[in-house]
Structure formats: C-alpha cells, structure tokens
C-alpha cells in the first residue's frame, strides 16, 4: 500500500512507503573534480594561453632569483680573486705586521698564512723594458690567485714567474735572465735615492683567469724573500691584510668556527684595530662600500621584476577565465538547472585555476632553470671578464617561491571569474547577457579611489625625489618605488573612466578609412571595462619597459660623467725607474688607436711654512683635446690651481683663497679653484708652472683613444712601442670599458626581462579580444547579415586591437618617462648631477612593437568570429 504526498517546496506529487514521511528531493551533487578535469580537456586551447602566461611569469621569477644568486656570487668572486682559496682574512692596523703574520701562522688550525701585498718593479732584457706589479709566492700555492701556464713557481732567490703576455713583450722565455729595476730611497728627508738593478731568471709563465690583477696587466711572482727586499714598508696605521688557509677541523660549513675566529682575533699582537672575517664577508663589505651601501636597490630590483611578471600574468589569467566563463554560460545554466549549487561551480573554477597554476608553475621553474643554465653555458664565449659559476645553484627558494606564488596568483586571478560563474541563473542565463553599458562602467567609489591613489602616489614620488636629491637615498628610493606603485594602481583603476574615450579620440583619426574602422572606434566606448582591461596589461608592460629604458639612458649619461671624473684620460705614461723621455710623446702619438696626446710637466713647490706641494701643468688647449671631463677644465685659467675637497682640508684653505707657491723661478700667487675630478688635482696652466719653475720636468704623457679602439689592445700597443724605456703605463680606459660593459650587459638583461611582460601582455590582449567576440557574437552576425564582409569584420577587430594597444602604449610611454626620470633623480643624485634624456629610439621601437602586437593579437579572435555563418550565429542566440 502506498500513500500519495505533496512536497511542500514544489507541490510535486510523489509516493512513499506506508507510514514513512516523504522527504524533499536532494540537490544533485556535481562531481566537481571530474567535471573540472573534463572542462579543462575541452578548453585546452584557451587554457594553454593562460598557462603560457603563468609559465613565463614563474620562469621569470625563477630566472630572477637564480640571476640574483649568480650576480652576487660573481661580484663576490671578482672582489675575492686576489685571495684565491683563503678561508679567512685577518685585517690589522698595528705597527708590526710581521709579528702579526707569524702569530697567525702559529695559531692552531692554520695551515698557511701570508700577507696580501705587492710592489711595482721595472723589468728589462737590455733592449725592451716594462713595468709590472709583483707579488710574493705564498706558503701554500692555494693562496696564489694565478695559474701556472708553464714552468714552475719560483722557489729560490732570484727566480720569477712572468705573466705570459709580459714575457712575450720582453721576448723572453723560461730559463732566460732579465734585469729588475727599482728606486731605492737613500735619504728619506730629501727623497733622494738611486736606481738599483738585479738579475733574475724566468722559471715560469702565469695566467690570471679571474682578472685579479687585470688593472696592472698581470702580476709577476717572486719569492717572499725577494718581495720583502724589493717592497717599501707599509705605512703604520694603515689596514693590512693577512690571508689564511685553515684545516678542515677549524671550519664549519665552509666558515671558521667561533673558536677559530676568537683564536685568530687573539693572535694579533701589534695592537691597533683588527678583525677576522671570511673572504665572502670581506667581499660583501667591499661590494657595499662600492655601491654606497645601497643594498635596498638590488632588493627592489629583484622583487620588482617578480612582481611585474606576476602582475601582468595575473591580469592575463583573470581575462582568460572571464573568457572561459563567458564561453560556458549555457553549460553553467544547464548545470544549475539539474541541481548544481553555486558553491560547486565556484569550487570548480578555483580547482581548475589551482591545477592550471600548479602545472604551469612547475613548467615555469623547469624552463627558468634551463634558461639560467644555458646562459651560464654560453656566457664564457663572450669573455665577460668576470668569474662565473659553471652551474646554477638550485636552492629551495628557487623552486618553492615560484611554485607558491604562481599558484597563488592564478587562484587570486580566478576569484572574480569564479564569482561571475555563480551568478549565472538556471533559466535566465541560457542566453549570454548583453554587454555592459557605459553607465555601468564604473562607480563613484572607484573614481574617488583612483583619484586619491594617483594624486597621493605622485606626491609620494615627489617626496622620494626630494629625499634622494638631499642625500637620503635609501629612504628616497623606498618612497619613490612605493609612490610609483600606488600611482600606477590609481591609473590602472581609473582607466575605465578615460581610456576608452582616449581610444575613441584616437580612433577618430582612422574613421575615414571605412565602416570597419568606424565600428572599431565605436566599440572602444561600448564597454569601458572590457576596453580598459584589454589595454591595462600592455600599459603595465610598456610603462615598466619605458621606466627602465628611460632610467637606463639617464644612468648611462650620468655614469659617463662619473667615469669621466674617475678616469679623466684614457691612457697615462708615467716614470718607472727613471724619467719619461721626450721621444715618448711621438711614440705614443704614432699608435693607431691613439687620437691625441698631451705633455704634462711637474715641479715641486714650497708653501708658506714648511709645506710642499706637487704641481702639474699643461697647455689648456691640449688638455681639452685629451681629457674626457672637459667641463672640469672650464675653471682652469691663468692664475688658478685646481684642488679637490681633500686637498683644501689638507692645505687648510678654502675655494677662492690665494695660495702662494714658491719654486726655482720665484713665488707665484694662485687662486684656489675646487674640482671634483681627482685626476686633475694640483693642475695649473703651463705658463704658471714655468713661472714656478722654468725648468719644470717632463713628467707624464696623457693620451686619448679613438672611439672605435679596443682599450686593452691599445694599452698593449703602447706598452710595445715604449718597451725600450723603463716606464709605467696604465690604461684607465680598459677599466672604464669594463665598467661600461657591465652597465650595458645589465641594462640589456633588464630590458630583455621586461620584454617578457610585453609578451604576456600580448596574450592578455588576445584573450580580452576573444571575450569581446563572444559578447558581440549576435552583433557580429547581424553585421554580416546586412552586408559586412569577412575582410571588413576582420579589419574591424584588427583596428580595434591596434587602437587599444596603441593607447596603452602611448600612455605607458608617458608614465614610463615620468617614472624613469624620477627614479633616476632619486637613485643617481648620490653620483652628482643627473642628466635626463628621452630615449627616442627605444620609444619608437616600443610604440611600433605594441601596435603590431595589437594587430597580431586580433588574428585568433577574428578567426573565431568568422567560423560561424550569420544565420547560425543568429539562431544560436
């Protein structure tokens, strides 16, 4: 027997066993995981675009982290090259360095310890001469930073090992004898001395693989006893370094144990300040000193790239899932009709995002590691001049950070599309909703937030510039970066208000080309949210690229000025064991790479009291043709002397004071003029120098190189032509070229990395245009039905894509110029005056590439719009 019942909720009739109350029907439990996997297989093509975006983003993060490790390691290795395999450095400023060395050597756990010192000596075979830095062979060959290319290390007095190129210049080989020349002071009060020559025998040839002595062209190795005799005593109170090699028992994880540190610290017996540190700790300290301690700059550098890639990738992923939700509207409606709950649909979209994010992130980490390893494999082919590791170091952070961040960004980007999926009504949503109108484009809260963020951000940027130019670089940089981020967020949030109008205004320029162009211009205004979303990803990418290229242009100009101050001339010939012969001028000028030369004379002048000053003079016209920092010569006039800030303090004078200098020719009053260029200190006109001493000695030859010359080759050529004279020849241009090469390589890496953001942005443009096609499917069909051809429809989408991309690019260029200039003013002011420039070539390339990218991004959506016939598309609605 059965009983007929009616359910309260629906009024439907049903049956139940006698005596058992009827239960309401249960909501269908959608198998979320199985359904999600099926949907992912069906949407593989669309998900591939989002997957590529997150893969590129996470690869970007992985490469950035790996690059940070490599850059840090390479920097430290370059600084630490002179210490070879030393485990620890003991620094002391005591007055008995020999006692400290012996005390360190006698400490338990120390295998070997040697002082880190060198001296400059002249070498000649009788017909050819050269000047070279010389070092002592240490107790343990693991403490020598050079490699033995041939022969053996010196083991007896009178034996030396020469750099291979020095041996070639002297035309000697293993077993040959040459002379070494040095100046020995016999009267410390007057500075008088004599040139002492000794015969030495070449027993080995060396190489300098890590450039430990690149500035001096390599180092000659002799016995410790010879270097002891040939070297001058270190000045008491100056920092002196002792490199030590430790036993394994004295090390823990490659560093000296606390007990070993204490023992070495206690070993110093000469008094003064002393410290015990590892070579890496020393390298880190020197690196911080060279960069002004601006560790925050590198931290922001690394984290900014990670945020850039993931922000752009997040926008692309959000747009991709919006497209997927729009494509699945009918499916979602049917699922709701058969009982699927909002929560099930919400979890389904998020599960799809999590799976996609995890798989793409794994691929991104693998690609990032592969790219970094490939870079390390290829880098030695370019002879970068710095030691690089042969393999990447894969730390947990390199793997886990990109995985976690990539998956999290994908989930966050999918939240809004997932929420939209739950809003699909069971019946009313069986047909796609009409595109939002302009009135629904934005609200007052959004407008207020955008205005406050934009204005407040730029005010913070201005504050950062003020602090940076006032000397508070770290605080200023933090304020500028934070203000830039806030203002960029404000601009992005507010794009929905003004960007479509700008696009339509730009579109007015192309409306006369036909109906397709007019429709494309009108479409940019119909859905402000879609238009702003399409342009935002590209706007971010272009803004960041222009920020870096603009900042790079300012950095390059500023660096050029700074290098001009550090290296006022390209090449200098100075006395070695004797005077510079007058013939050296013609010899140097005859080298093809040399463009101009200047004769520099010198004299010793007496100051009021017991002080002395070393004065140099040259013809001002010759100096202007040779010196790189020509503005520094503007103040050099008859009756003036150029002095640095430290010179003013030492001489206890101020700028504008009169300094009376007395020489063999009489007393000459000179007006003190301040210069920031240390290479031009104590410089006067040649006429004034002749007044001080009519017989001023010929002291140096300054030379400038032609722009196409290789500085290292030019230095070698000059050394060859002057090989008959015992002269010291240095090539600041070679070191300047190394600095410029590092700057160019780093800027190339930066622009290359940011180009990745543009690639991701192009994917975003294609995805949002696809969403536009889906939303306008009925409209496109109507246009086709009334006579719009396939080529015209394709042209409409192409023009629309180029308009939106062009607007995003133009606005990105403007913002990039502003951010680049303000960033340069903040960071580079510590170096002196900052030169702001517009990188016109980069600007034009970015604009053209962006417009072409918009054109390319329209290809796939256009094909989708043309697949269905007009009747089929109309019927589907």
Secondary structure, DSSP 8 states (H G I E B T S, - for coil): -EEEEE-TTT--EEEEETT------------HHHHHHHHHHHTHHHHHHHHHHHHHHHHHHHHHHHHHHHHHHHHHHHHGGGGTT-SEEEEE--S-HHHHHHHHHTSTTEEEEEE--EEEEEEE-SS-EEEEEEEE--SSGGG--SEEEEE----STTEEEEEHHHHHHHT--TT-EEEEEEEEEEETTTTEEEEEEEEEEEEEEEE-TT-TTTTTT-EEEE-HHHHHHHS----TTS-EEEEEEE-GGGEETTEE-HHHHHHHHHH--S-S-EEEE-HHHHHHHHHHHHTTT-HHHHHHHHHHHHHHHHHHHHHHHHHHHHHHHHHTHHHHHHHHHTT--HHHHHHHHHHHHHHHHHHHHHHHHHHHHHHHHHHHHHHGGG--SS---SS----HHHHHHHHHHHHHHHHHHHHHHHHHHHT--TTGGGS------GGGS--HHHHHHHHHHHHHHHHHHHHHHHHHHTT-HHHHHHHHHHHHHHHHHHHHHHHHHHHHHHHHHHHTTTGGG-HHHHHHHHHHHH-HHHHHHHHHHHHHHHHHHHHHHHHHHHHHHHHHHHHHHH-SSSEEEEESSS---THHHHHHHTSTTEEEEEEEEEEEEEESSS-EEEEEEE-HHHHHHH-S-GGGGTT--TTEEEE-HHHHHHHT--TT-EEEEEETTEEEEEEEEE-S-GGGTTEEEHHHHHHH-TT-EEEEEEEEE-TTS-HHHHHHHHHHHTTTS-EEEE-HHHHHHHHHHHHHHHHHHHHHHHHHHHHHHHHHHHHHHHHHHHHTHHHHHHHHHTT--HHHHHHHHHHHHHHHHHHHHHHHHHHHHHHHHHHHHHHHGGGS-------HHHHHHHHHHHHHHHHHHHHHHHHHHHHS-HHHHHHH-
